[in-house]
Structures are given as C-alpha cells and as structure tokens.
C-alpha cells in the first residue's frame, strides 16, 4: 500500500510542479558541518550503468584463449606496463593522469543490477527491500558540506536508471538532501526550461504563490508529515536557484567555443542500445568550474548480453573522447588536483564470451571482477592497483571491498567515514558502516 508520504509527493509532482515543487526545494535543506581539510573539493561520477567489459577496456588478457580475449587487442599507454583496449586510444595517451583499480568487487550474487549500484554509490550494501537506502556520496556532501547557495550541491545530469534512482529517491537523509536531477540536452526537460533566460521572473513568482497555497492546504490534512512541514521556508531559495545566473551560464553551451565542443564529440556506429550523450562530460566540467561540488551522470547503457562487440564500437569511442577531453580541460584549468573524476559501473562482464563465433557474441554479468578509473582529487596518476587471474575472472592481488572504496572517497573529500548521521527514525548510522582499510596504493 502506498504510504501517505509517497502519495503527497506524487500529488505535488502530478500538480505540474515537478522538481520545482519538491525536489528542487528539498535539495536546499542542508546543514553545514565541520570536517577535515579535504584534498578534493569536488567530484564527477561518470556512471557506466549495466557493467562495462573490464577485459575489453582496462584489464586486457591478450594471452587468454580465443573464447575469452574477444575481438579487440590491447594497445600501449603512456605508462609502462599498462595496456588498454584498442577503442580507447585517447585515454591510452592520458594514463599518467589516472589510476585503474582492478581489485575492488562487490562479490554479491552474480549479475545483480538491483544490489550493486547502491553498494558502489553509497559504500554500503543495500538495506532490506522497502526501507530507506543509504545516501549517495553527493547527498552526504549536501548534508555536511553544502556548496554555494546559488548552485546545487549535488547535480545529476540526464536519465537515471531505475536502480540508481532508488539511491536518489529513498535515502534515509530524506528528500532535503536529494540532488537536482535535470538534463540540459533535452529541450523538453522542465527544470532546464526554468533555467533559461526567457522565463520571466513574474512567472516564477506566480509559481511560488501557487506552491505556498498548495502546501498550506496539504498541511491542514497532516501537519506531522516531514515532507510537507516547513517547505515554505525553502520555496523562495529554490526559485532563486532556478533563476541563478551562474547556473544558467554553466549550462549554456553557446558560450563554449565550437572547437572545444568538437573535442567531446564523436560519431560512432549507432546500435539499438541507448548511447548516452558525451556532452555531459562537458556540462560536468562547466558545472565544476561554476562551483558545483558533486556532478553525476549516466553514459548510456552497458548491459550487452548479446552484442558486446557491436555495442562496444558505439559506447567506447564516446567514453574515450569525452573522458579524455574532460581530463585535459580540468588539468589546463588547474582543477584536476582538487576534483575527483570517477568512471565505473556496478559490475564487469563475464570474461568467457557467450557464443564467440556468432554475430551477436556477448558477455554476461560478472561481479567478481571489474575496473574503476579514478583521477584527480588525490588519486595517483599512472597507477594500477590489484590484479586478476590470467582469464580476468577473479581478483588475485590486493582485493578490496566496496566499503574501502567508499571510505577512500570520503577520506579524499575531507569527510570522516565514521561520521554518525541520524535517520528519520532517530537511528544513528555511520556513513560507511563496515570498517575497511583505505585503498592506500591508489592515493597520494
């Protein structure tokens, strides 16, 4: 049965207010907290939802049997001993700027899309079905170290897959610390339209009045509902955020030189899989320049069961161009040292190819091994952490649990992972519940 709280949220959204009615208001409920001096002040997460094939990208096994090694060959990088897949030539020449971690794994039930994304994006295994989830890293930053008042602390660009959405919508920190979710690359995106200069201020003021009236009527029915109570104190601030000149300018790609935009773009072979938009890399850079602390986006769909070598020719060149341009731009602007850049998915792909001779040969789910690419913000450049066996199936050196990954991120962000936060049920919980060592080999 739908809870009263859920139905009120749905009612607000159904009223045409969308994120402006609830999400964009709640995201402003942040409470600053003192913390350690951070090595990283900002973070970008490029989520490769579905699970990219580690043995075709950053953990190549050229000496394995044919049914394992696949169609692509390794190419040398600018770091001695590190090879990458042949569809990543630009990243090969920038390997001195990032670390490849080959030894972190969820070790969950193999192929579990519902469990693993939240594990990676929160540092904690998923809670019991139906309960509130642990908060994403950006939500914790929103709670403990919010950014400038005229910018979102945690921005999510583009579509969010259903499993990641659970971490966004059901965090026990509450909707007050949810990110601002929008897609500037889509003309019909309602939040983005509200950020355009053409929208007159009186229209926003009318929406403010409408929302205030609606909130008052809802509170008359249930004054105890945390979602509704107190919304009015955040309303004007939320609309000020949507009117923020700084945010508008960051999202206005007409201000970006054409040559710069072209560096992020490629025209790969199109497939039946959603490709994502490499310009999200560029938008992420512009939001970081503006001062947004955490930016997250999903780059297409990587769950290729039967078309690994077809879909890879679509996705990998976009990933290669977009991430390479992002690393270049952050370095030139002096932002890479203070900005963590992550690229990862919830799992790897099965090293042994299904139907290797078939036109639609693919790799199944595999979460015993995968890769994480981490750059900037205190991560070393030109570094490889851990190893897998000769087939790429199991970690054989320097195994780390995902909790270590989460604790390492918080460490670099200057947030103590032992910090206690209180749930709406008044239950104290550590940011990363399980004690685990930092991935020291990966950080400066």
WOPE-V302328 format. One record per backbone hydrogen bond with DSSP energy under -1.0 kcal/mol. CO is the residue of the C=O (numbers start at 1). NH is the residue of the N-H. E is the energy in kcal/mol with one decimal. If there is no record, write none. Layout:
co = [CO/CO]
nh = [NH/NH]
e = [E/E]
//
This chain:
co = [3/4/5/6/7/8/9/10/11/12/13/17/17/18/19/22/23/25/26/28/42/43/44/45/46/47/47/48/49/53/54/57/61/65/65/66/67/73/75/79/82/84/85/88/89/91/92/94/95/95/98/98/99/100/101/103/109/111/112/115/116/117/119/121/128/133/136/137/138/139/140/141/144/148/153/154/155/156/161/164/165/166/170/171/174/175/180/182/183/186/189/190/193/196/200/201/202/203/204/205/206/207/208/209/210/211/212/213/214/215/216/218/218/225/228/231/234/235/236/237/238/239/241/244/245/246/247/251/252/253/257/258/259/261/274/277/278/279/280/281/282/283/284/285/286/287/287/293/294/295/296/297/298/302/304/307/308/311/311/312/315/316/317/318/319/320/321/322/323/324/325/326/327/328/329/330/330/331/336/336/338/338/340/341/342/343/344/348/354/355/358/362/364/366/367/372/373/374/375/376/378/383/385/387/387/389/394/397/400/401/401/402/403/404/405/406/407/408/409/410/411/412/412/416/417/419/421/423/427/429/438/439/440/442]
nh = [7/8/9/10/11/12/13/14/15/17/16/20/21/22/24/26/27/28/29/30/340/295/342/297/344/49/299/51/302/56/59/85/64/68/69/70/353/86/84/82/77/75/88/92/93/94/78/97/98/382/382/383/374/385/372/400/112/113/116/119/120/121/123/137/131/172/140/141/142/143/144/145/33/151/294/180/296/182/165/168/169/170/133/174/177/178/156/158/186/189/193/194/196/199/204/205/206/207/208/209/210/211/212/213/214/215/216/217/218/219/220/221/222/229/231/234/238/239/240/241/242/243/244/248/249/250/251/253/255/256/261/262/263/264/301/280/281/283/284/285/286/287/288/289/290/291/292/43/155/45/157/47/300/304/363/311/312/314/315/316/319/320/321/322/323/324/325/326/327/328/329/330/331/332/333/335/336/334/339/377/41/42/44/375/46/373/48/366/362/358/361/354/350/348/107/101/343/99/341/379/444/100/102/396/397/392/389/387/105/404/405/406/407/408/409/410/411/412/413/415/414/39/40/419/432/431/429/426/423/421/440/442/443/380]
e = [-2.2/-2.0/-2.1/-2.7/-2.2/-2.5/-2.2/-2.9/-1.3/-1.2/-1.8/-1.1/-1.1/-1.8/-4.7/-3.5/-2.0/-1.6/-2.0/-2.1/-2.5/-2.5/-2.6/-2.4/-1.7/-1.1/-2.3/-1.6/-2.8/-1.4/-2.0/-2.3/-1.8/-2.2/-2.2/-1.4/-3.2/-1.3/-2.2/-2.1/-1.7/-3.0/-2.0/-1.7/-1.1/-1.4/-2.2/-2.2/-1.1/-1.7/-1.1/-1.3/-2.6/-2.7/-1.6/-2.7/-1.0/-1.2/-1.9/-1.5/-2.5/-2.4/-2.2/-1.3/-2.3/-2.6/-1.8/-2.2/-2.2/-1.8/-3.0/-2.8/-3.0/-1.6/-2.0/-2.4/-2.5/-2.3/-2.3/-1.3/-2.9/-2.0/-2.9/-1.9/-1.9/-1.6/-2.5/-1.9/-1.9/-1.4/-2.1/-1.4/-1.2/-1.5/-1.1/-2.3/-2.3/-1.9/-2.3/-2.2/-2.4/-2.8/-2.4/-2.1/-2.4/-3.0/-2.1/-1.9/-2.2/-2.4/-1.3/-1.1/-1.4/-2.9/-1.9/-2.0/-2.4/-2.2/-2.2/-2.0/-2.0/-1.2/-1.4/-2.3/-2.6/-1.8/-1.5/-1.1/-1.6/-1.4/-1.9/-2.4/-1.1/-1.2/-1.8/-2.1/-1.5/-2.7/-2.4/-2.0/-2.3/-2.5/-2.3/-2.6/-1.9/-1.2/-2.5/-2.5/-2.8/-2.7/-2.7/-3.1/-1.1/-1.4/-1.3/-3.2/-1.7/-1.1/-2.6/-2.0/-2.5/-3.0/-2.4/-2.8/-2.3/-1.6/-2.3/-2.1/-2.5/-2.4/-2.7/-2.6/-2.1/-2.6/-2.0/-3.1/-1.1/-1.5/-1.0/-1.9/-2.5/-1.9/-2.9/-2.5/-3.0/-2.4/-3.2/-1.3/-1.4/-1.9/-1.3/-3.0/-3.1/-2.7/-1.6/-2.9/-2.1/-3.2/-2.9/-2.0/-3.0/-2.6/-3.1/-2.7/-1.4/-1.3/-2.1/-1.2/-1.4/-1.0/-1.1/-2.6/-2.6/-2.2/-2.1/-2.3/-2.3/-2.2/-2.0/-2.9/-1.2/-1.4/-3.3/-2.3/-1.8/-1.5/-2.9/-2.5/-2.3/-2.9/-1.8/-1.6/-1.1/-3.0]
//
